[in-house]
Amino acid sequence: MVKKYTDMTQLDATILREFVEQIRVSDTYTISEQGRQVKVREVEIVYNFIGAFDFEGAREQSQTAQVNHNAKGGVA
């Protein structure tokens, strides 16, 4: 299914329905940030075939792997 959309130029409802199973939106809550109140609402996207994907965790793993690769190869 992914190969079918490798050259897509626009995201539309049909494509979303094929890839997204659920979109979960939390209640709004307030946090203090730099001396001011900030309203926050969390959004979790549950994808077909892979479930909820942790993009932040994947980014951290990728950065760690890159640092380790560079350290082993002597690249700064």
Backbone as ProteinMPNN parsed JSONL, in Angstrom:
{"seq_chain_A": "MVKKYTDMTQLDATILREFVEQIRVSDTYTISEQGRQVKVREVEIVYNFIGAFDFEGAREQSQTAQVNHNAKGGVA", "coords_chain_A": {"N_chain_A": [[0.815, -1.187, 0.0], [1.965, 1.25, 0.729], [3.781, 1.768, -1.34], [2.074, 2.538, -3.344], [1.601, 5.178, -2.815], [3.989, 6.626, -2.948], [4.738, 8.703, -4.64], [2.949, 10.733, -4.151], [1.336, 13.916, -4.264], [-0.46, 15.339, -2.863], [-2.239, 15.28, 0.178], [-5.121, 13.61, 0.936], [-8.55, 12.866, 1.988], [-9.097, 10.184, 1.344], [-6.578, 8.913, 1.304], [-5.793, 9.349, 3.952], [-7.716, 7.792, 5.302], [-6.897, 5.243, 4.566], [-4.432, 4.965, 5.843], [-4.674, 5.846, 8.512], [-5.979, 4.759, 11.532], [-7.155, 5.676, 13.935], [-7.649, 8.851, 15.541], [-6.702, 10.294, 18.422], [-7.62, 12.675, 20.766], [-6.669, 14.556, 23.499], [-8.133, 15.891, 26.553], [-8.043, 19.407, 27.215], [-5.361, 20.824, 29.039], [-3.588, 22.836, 31.44], [-0.329, 24.199, 31.619], [2.529, 25.586, 33.334], [4.819, 27.657, 31.82], [7.808, 29.208, 31.42], [7.006, 31.277, 33.155], [4.393, 31.799, 32.378], [0.999, 30.814, 31.67], [0.134, 28.014, 29.742], [-1.995, 26.509, 27.453], [-2.561, 23.112, 26.716], [-3.07, 20.467, 24.446], [-3.035, 17.15, 23.743], [-2.337, 15.092, 20.923], [-2.799, 11.975, 19.512], [-1.963, 9.776, 17.005], [-3.154, 6.87, 15.63], [-1.981, 4.475, 13.616], [-2.914, 2.393, 10.831], [-1.839, -0.949, 10.707], [0.639, -0.425, 12.093], [0.051, 0.723, 14.522], [0.06, 3.107, 17.254], [2.531, 5.383, 16.703], [5.631, 6.332, 18.003], [6.953, 9.156, 17.386], [8.78, 10.986, 18.511], [10.385, 9.307, 20.104], [11.467, 7.685, 18.079], [12.936, 9.608, 16.662], [14.853, 10.305, 18.599], [16.173, 7.826, 18.876], [17.241, 7.565, 16.3], [18.989, 9.768, 16.215], [20.765, 9.054, 18.259], [21.807, 6.687, 17.187], [23.108, 7.754, 14.957], [25.066, 9.376, 16.174], [26.548, 7.373, 17.5], [27.426, 5.905, 15.281], [29.026, 7.829, 13.975], [30.978, 8.185, 15.961], [32.248, 5.703, 16.03], [33.301, 5.601, 13.492], [35.082, 7.625, 13.496], [34.227, 10.111, 12.717], [33.453, 13.463, 13.296]], "CA_chain_A": [[0.0, 0.0, 0.0], [2.827, 2.433, 0.803], [4.343, 2.018, -2.671], [1.048, 3.197, -4.149], [1.587, 6.604, -2.514], [5.336, 7.192, -2.833], [4.854, 9.93, -5.438], [1.768, 11.575, -3.97], [1.606, 15.349, -4.156], [-1.478, 15.945, -2.022], [-2.844, 14.396, 1.162], [-6.569, 13.796, 0.93], [-9.302, 12.027, 2.918], [-8.963, 8.775, 0.963], [-5.264, 8.448, 1.756], [-5.842, 9.314, 5.416], [-8.509, 6.634, 5.733], [-6.117, 4.024, 4.363], [-3.281, 4.901, 6.745], [-4.969, 6.218, 9.89], [-7.066, 4.01, 12.154], [-7.811, 6.538, 14.923], [-6.974, 10.049, 16.024], [-7.142, 10.518, 19.799], [-7.325, 14.034, 21.212], [-6.86, 14.641, 24.949], [-8.729, 17.099, 27.094], [-7.097, 20.51, 27.359], [-4.866, 21.092, 30.381], [-2.746, 24.027, 31.479], [0.981, 24.068, 32.268], [3.283, 26.834, 33.47], [6.028, 27.632, 30.995], [8.494, 30.497, 31.407], [6.246, 32.268, 33.887], [3.052, 32.047, 31.856], [0.15, 29.637, 31.547], [0.005, 27.549, 28.363], [-2.961, 25.43, 27.287], [-1.994, 22.001, 25.949], [-3.947, 19.372, 24.055], [-2.206, 16.136, 23.094], [-2.955, 14.372, 19.82], [-2.138, 10.702, 19.223], [-2.457, 9.182, 15.767], [-2.988, 5.416, 15.586], [-1.902, 4.11, 12.202], [-3.192, 1.013, 10.437], [-0.706, -1.856, 10.547], [1.742, -0.241, 13.049], [-0.443, 1.269, 15.783], [0.501, 4.463, 17.597], [3.973, 5.474, 16.452], [6.292, 7.322, 18.85], [7.872, 9.895, 16.533], [9.862, 11.554, 19.325], [11.28, 8.202, 20.444], [12.18, 7.294, 16.86], [13.904, 10.665, 16.376], [15.951, 10.155, 19.559], [16.927, 6.623, 18.504], [17.978, 7.872, 15.082], [20.095, 10.662, 16.565], [21.728, 8.263, 19.03], [22.48, 5.787, 16.246], [24.001, 8.57, 14.132], [26.203, 9.749, 17.025], [27.352, 6.175, 17.69], [28.053, 5.594, 14.001], [30.087, 8.796, 13.769], [32.027, 7.947, 16.948], [32.975, 4.494, 15.622], [34.002, 5.856, 12.235], [36.009, 8.729, 13.665], [33.673, 11.327, 12.159], [32.994, 14.335, 14.385]], "C_chain_A": [[0.866, 1.261, 0.0], [3.392, 2.772, -0.57], [3.367, 2.759, -3.565], [1.097, 4.713, -3.972], [2.971, 7.245, -2.425], [5.5, 8.498, -3.6], [3.666, 10.868, -5.258], [2.173, 13.032, -3.785], [0.616, 16.049, -3.242], [-2.037, 14.891, -1.079], [-4.34, 14.66, 1.18], [-7.234, 12.787, 1.869], [-9.156, 10.541, 2.609], [-7.652, 8.197, 1.471], [-5.245, 8.354, 3.276], [-6.6, 8.099, 5.92], [-7.747, 5.33, 5.567], [-5.009, 3.869, 5.396], [-3.612, 5.116, 8.212], [-6.176, 5.442, 10.4], [-7.861, 4.9, 13.106], [-6.974, 7.789, 15.143], [-7.561, 10.328, 17.399], [-6.691, 11.904, 20.24], [-7.641, 14.113, 22.708], [-7.675, 15.868, 25.317], [-7.64, 18.159, 27.196], [-6.664, 20.619, 28.815], [-3.877, 22.245, 30.293], [-1.437, 23.717, 32.202], [1.605, 25.455, 32.395], [4.575, 26.697, 32.684], [6.596, 29.043, 30.924], [7.635, 31.598, 32.015], [4.866, 32.582, 33.337], [2.306, 30.73, 31.715], [-0.035, 29.29, 30.068], [-1.01, 26.41, 28.338], [-2.378, 24.387, 26.348], [-3.101, 21.004, 25.648], [-3.085, 18.389, 23.278], [-3.008, 15.407, 22.022], [-2.13, 13.11, 19.561], [-2.785, 10.118, 17.971], [-2.134, 7.695, 15.8], [-3.086, 5.005, 14.121], [-2.328, 2.666, 11.983], [-1.857, 0.282, 10.315], [0.409, -1.656, 11.57], [1.28, 0.316, 14.39], [0.022, 2.696, 15.991], [2.021, 4.497, 17.495], [4.548, 6.608, 17.273], [7.347, 8.056, 18.026], [9.041, 10.475, 17.318], [10.869, 10.479, 19.712], [12.093, 7.753, 19.241], [13.244, 8.324, 16.496], [15.108, 10.541, 17.308], [16.809, 8.94, 19.235], [17.784, 6.876, 17.278], [19.189, 8.757, 15.381], [21.17, 9.92, 17.343], [22.504, 7.333, 18.117], [23.482, 6.551, 15.385], [25.243, 8.972, 14.918], [27.121, 8.555, 17.222], [28.093, 5.789, 16.41], [29.227, 6.529, 13.741], [31.246, 8.571, 14.726], [32.874, 6.74, 16.554], [33.814, 4.755, 14.385], [34.998, 6.992, 12.336], [35.523, 10.043, 13.085], [33.144, 12.174, 13.311], [31.632, 14.902, 14.095]], "O_chain_A": [[0.528, 2.239, -0.667], [3.474, 3.947, -0.928], [3.776, 3.52, -4.442], [0.688, 5.456, -4.864], [3.096, 8.332, -1.861], [6.336, 9.322, -3.228], [3.403, 11.707, -6.12], [3.224, 13.333, -3.219], [0.812, 17.209, -2.88], [-2.281, 13.752, -1.479], [-4.779, 15.787, 1.409], [-6.557, 11.955, 2.473], [-9.098, 9.724, 3.528], [-7.634, 7.093, 2.015], [-4.734, 7.38, 3.83], [-6.165, 7.446, 6.869], [-7.937, 4.402, 6.355], [-4.683, 2.747, 5.784], [-2.896, 4.615, 9.079], [-7.247, 5.459, 9.794], [-9.092, 4.884, 13.093], [-5.758, 7.786, 14.956], [-8.76, 10.569, 17.536], [-5.521, 12.26, 20.102], [-8.747, 13.776, 23.131], [-7.879, 16.766, 24.5], [-6.454, 17.837, 27.258], [-7.491, 20.519, 29.722], [-3.391, 22.585, 29.214], [-1.426, 23.067, 33.247], [1.253, 26.377, 31.66], [5.328, 25.739, 32.862], [5.943, 29.96, 30.427], [7.539, 32.701, 31.476], [4.229, 33.536, 33.784], [2.915, 29.662, 31.65], [-0.323, 30.162, 29.248], [-0.899, 25.457, 29.109], [-1.78, 24.717, 25.324], [-3.958, 20.733, 26.489], [-2.475, 18.751, 22.273], [-4.198, 15.141, 22.19], [-0.91, 13.177, 19.409], [-4.006, 9.986, 17.895], [-0.979, 7.307, 15.976], [-4.123, 5.164, 13.477], [-2.125, 1.815, 12.849], [-0.866, 0.857, 9.865], [1.087, -2.628, 11.904], [2.081, 0.369, 15.323], [0.338, 3.407, 15.037], [2.707, 3.708, 18.145], [4.023, 7.721, 17.252], [8.501, 7.63, 17.972], [10.175, 10.457, 16.84], [12.077, 10.711, 19.654], [13.285, 7.471, 19.369], [14.337, 7.956, 16.067], [16.251, 10.656, 16.866], [18.035, 9.01, 19.309], [18.935, 6.444, 17.226], [20.281, 8.522, 14.863], [22.361, 10.133, 17.113], [23.72, 7.201, 18.25], [24.575, 6.056, 15.113], [26.354, 8.915, 14.391], [28.341, 8.692, 17.125], [29.257, 5.391, 16.458], [30.3, 6.084, 13.335], [32.399, 8.752, 14.336], [34.093, 6.758, 16.728], [34.904, 4.203, 14.237], [35.69, 7.296, 11.364], [36.297, 10.992, 12.965], [32.464, 11.662, 14.201], [31.093, 15.657, 14.904]]}, "name": "protein", "num_of_chains": 1, "seq": "MVKKYTDMTQLDATILREFVEQIRVSDTYTISEQGRQVKVREVEIVYNFIGAFDFEGAREQSQTAQVNHNAKGGVA"}
